[in-house]
Structure formats: structure tokens, C-alpha cells
Amino acid sequence: MVWTPTQLGAFLDHAHHDRLYALWHVVAHRGLRRGEACGIAWEDVDLSAGLMAIRRQLVQNGWEVIESRPKSEAGNRFIALDAGTVAALRARKEQQDRERAAWGEAYRESGRVFTKENGEALHPAWVTARFHHLAEEVGLPPVRLHDLRHGAASLMLAAGVPMKVVQETLGHSSVTLTADTYTSVFHDVAASAAEAVAALIPRARAGSATHRPRTHSPRGDHPEVRSPQVEGGGPREDRTHNPRIKRSELTVLVAC
């Protein structure tokens, strides 16, 4: 189950003053996995270029948290950031600078974008618990944090983003995996796109074809266009004996 755009907007509005708002924003808009969001380092983010590199993730091994490479080779990717996401990350960076100053020497410099107030890495399970708490506060239907990723993919498809771009943004290993995962969404979008394309073509009569095929003569001739008569059936050099065809005109035709 995924939230509707209206429900997602209500969640983000409610969470706007949450300390981890930028994390919810990035997951909801760009479809990151929970571990990928927890693992992002500032060295992976170029706010001026609007790009984010996914190179690592934080995963649970029992209760212990370890850093690992992305889920697959395709998971190692670059993600384009929209202006709203860039603004959310800039605000997060300013917030982190304030926290660093407040904690002073006790601050634990991890280099990560999303951390505890003292700079330590986030535990993925705590992030999930916080997400559910915020969703309950606003009275939304219960969904998984991972469903924000599915919602981001659905929104991209609904916005007309090509399937290949959606695949690369999500870090899927193939377009087939993306298409299979979001089959129902893609079919709805494809049908809407087909209708939108058809609507661009003006028709004299709505809902009916007005084209009438041209009727041709059985011989393929038109009254105003006639083929020159060629006399004789011998070799080319022996065919033209009609005195009405001038030698100079024939030379020009052959040259062409």
C-alpha cells in the first residue's frame, strides 16, 4: 500500500518541523532505501550540481549496524535532486552545524548527512520507529517506511518520467524489474499518455475517422500526367525513333 499524493503531502507538512525532515523528504521524493538514506555522507552530495551519489548503506546485522556497499551493482548510482530536495538538504546542513557547535568537543563527527544530535550514525530501526510515530500523529493509514520508496516510483511514472530513468533512480538492476514491480501504475500511466497523444491531433468529427483514401486509376495514370510513349522493344539505343523527341532532350534525360 502507498499513500496518495494528498496523504503524502499531509505527512510531509506534519513532519516539516521534525529534526529528520530532510530524510523523510529525500526518501519520499527520490525513493531511497532506508539503509541508503542512513548511510549518505556529505562527501556524496553536491548541492550546487543537484546530485547525490549512493555508494554505501547502513544495514542491521541482528541489532548491530554495519556499513556495506549498496544492495546491488545497480544500487551504486547518482541521483538527480530537485530544487525542493536541495533546499531541504541545505537546511539540514545548517541544522547540523548548529548541533555541532552546541555539542562542542563531545560531538561525534561521522561525516553523515543524517545523524543523532551528537553526530553519531542513526540506527535504521530507530528511523522506522520514528516514521511510524509521525504517521500516527497525523492519523494516516499505516504504511511501511519502504512504501515511501514505492510511492516515489509511482509519482515519477505518473509525472511521465521514462521507465529507464525511474529504474536508474531507484537502483534496480534492470528495467524489467522496475516494470514488473510497478506494472499496474505503468499501465495506467501508459493509457493516459496514449489518450493525451491522441488528443493532440485535431479531428473534424470526434470519435470517427474522416480520412478518405485516394482512388487511383487501374492503370496508375492521371489525366494530366502521361508517360512518354516508347516505340519498339529492342535495346535502349534502338528504342527511340519518334521524331517528336529531340536528341538534345534525350541527352539531358540520360544525364540525369
C-alpha positions in Angstrom: 0.0 0.0 0.0 1.2 3.5 -0.8 -0.2 6.9 0.3 -2.0 9.1 -2.2 -0.2 12.3 -3.1 -2.6 14.1 -0.7 -1.7 11.8 2.2 2.0 12.1 1.5 1.7 15.9 1.4 -0.1 15.8 4.8 2.7 13.7 6.2 5.5 15.9 5.0 3.6 19.0 6.2 3.3 17.5 9.6 6.9 16.3 9.7 8.3 19.7 8.4 9.5 20.7 11.9 10.8 17.2 12.7 14.5 17.1 13.2 14.8 14.5 10.4 12.5 16.2 8.0 15.1 16.2 5.2 15.4 12.4 5.5 11.7 11.9 5.0 11.7 14.4 2.1 14.6 12.6 0.3 13.1 9.2 0.7 9.6 10.4 -0.4 10.9 12.3 -3.4 13.8 10.3 -4.6 12.9 6.8 -3.5 16.0 5.9 -1.4 16.0 2.7 0.7 16.2 3.2 4.4 19.8 2.0 4.7 20.8 4.2 1.8 19.3 7.3 3.5 21.1 6.4 6.8 24.4 5.9 5.0 24.6 9.1 3.0 27.7 11.1 3.7 28.2 14.8 2.9 31.0 13.9 0.5 28.4 12.1 -1.6 26.3 15.2 -2.0 26.9 18.1 -4.4 24.2 20.6 -3.7 25.5 23.1 -6.3 25.1 20.4 -9.1 22.0 18.9 -7.6 23.4 15.4 -7.4 23.7 12.7 -4.8 25.9 9.6 -5.1 24.7 6.4 -3.5 27.8 4.5 -2.5 27.0 2.9 0.8 24.3 1.9 3.2 23.8 1.1 6.8 22.2 -2.3 7.5 21.3 -4.3 10.6 23.0 -7.5 11.5 20.9 -8.6 14.4 20.9 -5.3 16.3 24.4 -4.3 15.3 24.6 -1.7 12.5 27.3 -2.2 9.8 28.2 -0.2 6.7 28.1 -2.0 3.4 28.0 -1.4 -0.3 24.6 -0.8 -2.0 22.3 -3.8 -2.4 23.5 -4.4 -6.0 25.9 -3.0 -8.6 23.0 -1.0 -10.0 22.5 0.4 -6.5 25.8 2.3 -6.8 24.4 5.3 -8.7 23.9 9.0 -9.0 20.5 10.6 -8.2 19.4 14.0 -9.5 17.9 16.3 -6.9 15.1 18.7 -7.4 15.2 22.2 -6.1 13.0 21.3 -3.1 15.2 18.5 -2.1 18.3 20.6 -2.4 16.7 23.3 -0.1 15.8 20.6 2.4 19.4 19.3 2.5 20.8 22.9 2.8 18.5 23.4 5.8 19.7 20.1 7.2 23.4 21.1 6.8 22.7 24.4 8.7 20.9 22.4 11.4 23.9 20.1 11.8 26.3 23.0 12.1 24.2 24.3 15.0 24.2 20.9 16.7 28.0 20.6 16.2 28.5 24.0 17.8 26.2 23.1 20.7 27.9 19.8 21.5 31.4 21.1 21.1 34.2 18.6 21.8 31.6 15.9 22.6 30.3 15.9 19.0 30.9 12.6 17.2 32.0 13.5 13.7 30.7 10.8 11.4 30.5 12.8 8.2 27.0 11.5 7.5 24.1 13.7 6.5 21.5 12.2 8.8 22.7 11.6 12.4 21.8 11.8 16.0 22.1 15.2 17.6 25.6 14.3 18.8 26.7 13.3 15.3 26.5 9.6 15.7 25.1 7.4 12.9 21.4 6.7 13.0 20.1 3.2 13.8 17.8 2.1 10.9 15.3 0.5 13.3 15.0 3.8 15.2 14.4 5.6 11.9 11.5 3.3 11.1 10.0 3.7 14.6 10.2 7.5 14.3 8.4 7.3 10.9 5.5 5.3 12.3 5.2 7.7 15.2 4.9 10.7 12.9 2.4 8.9 10.7 0.2 8.0 13.6 0.3 11.6 14.9 -1.3 12.9 11.7 -3.8 10.0 11.5 -2.7 8.4 8.2 -3.2 4.8 7.2 -0.3 2.7 8.4 2.3 2.0 5.7 5.9 0.9 5.8 8.8 3.3 5.5 9.8 1.3 2.5 6.4 2.2 0.9 7.6 5.8 0.6 10.1 4.4 -1.9 7.3 2.7 -3.8 5.3 6.0 -3.7 8.2 7.9 -5.1 8.4 5.5 -8.1 4.6 5.8 -8.7 4.8 9.5 -8.6 7.7 9.6 -11.1 5.8 7.3 -13.5 2.6 9.4 -13.1 4.7 12.5 -13.9 5.8 10.9 -17.2 9.4 10.1 -16.2 10.7 7.4 -18.6 10.9 3.9 -17.2 14.7 3.8 -17.7 15.2 6.9 -15.6 12.9 5.5 -12.8 15.0 2.3 -12.9 18.3 4.2 -12.5 16.9 6.5 -9.8 15.7 3.5 -7.7 18.9 1.5 -8.3 17.1 -1.5 -9.9 19.2 -4.0 -11.8 17.0 -3.8 -14.9 14.1 -2.0 -16.5 12.2 -5.3 -16.4 12.4 -5.4 -12.6 11.0 -1.9 -12.5 8.3 -2.6 -15.0 7.3 -5.8 -13.2 7.2 -4.1 -9.8 5.1 -1.2 -11.0 3.0 -2.9 -13.7 -0.4 -1.5 -12.6 0.9 2.0 -12.2 2.7 1.9 -15.6 -0.3 0.6 -17.4 -2.5 3.4 -16.1 0.1 6.0 -17.0 0.7 4.5 -20.4 -3.1 4.6 -21.1 -3.3 8.2 -20.0 -0.3 9.0 -22.2 -1.9 7.4 -25.2 -5.1 9.4 -24.7 -3.0 12.6 -24.3 -1.2 12.0 -27.5 -4.4 11.3 -29.4 -5.9 14.5 -28.0 -3.2 16.5 -29.7 -4.5 15.5 -33.2 -7.4 17.8 -34.3 -10.2 15.9 -36.0 -13.2 17.2 -37.9 -15.5 14.6 -36.3 -14.8 13.5 -32.8 -14.6 9.7 -32.4 -14.7 8.9 -36.1 -12.1 8.8 -38.9 -12.6 11.3 -41.6 -9.8 10.2 -43.9 -10.9 9.1 -47.4 -8.3 7.1 -49.4 -7.5 8.5 -52.8 -9.0 6.5 -55.7 -6.4 5.6 -58.3 -6.9 4.6 -61.9 -6.4 0.9 -62.6 -3.6 1.8 -65.0 -1.9 4.1 -62.4 -2.4 7.1 -64.8 -3.7 10.6 -64.1 -5.3 12.6 -66.9 -2.9 15.4 -66.5 0.2 13.2 -66.3 1.0 10.8 -69.1 4.1 8.7 -69.6 6.1 9.3 -72.8 5.5 6.7 -75.4 8.4 4.4 -76.2 8.4 2.7 -79.6 9.9 -0.6 -80.2 11.2 -3.4 -77.9 14.8 -3.6 -78.8 17.9 -2.5 -76.9 17.9 1.0 -75.4 20.0 2.6 -78.2 17.4 1.3 -80.7 14.2 2.3 -78.9 13.7 6.0 -79.6 12.6 6.5 -83.2 9.8 9.0 -82.6 10.8 12.2 -84.4 8.9 14.3 -81.9 11.5 13.6 -79.2 14.6 15.8 -79.8 18.0 14.3 -79.5 19.1 17.1 -77.1 16.1 16.4 -74.7 17.1 12.7 -74.6 20.7 13.6 -73.8 19.5 15.6 -70.8 17.3 12.8 -69.5 20.1 10.3 -69.8 22.5 12.6 -68.0 20.0 13.0 -65.1 
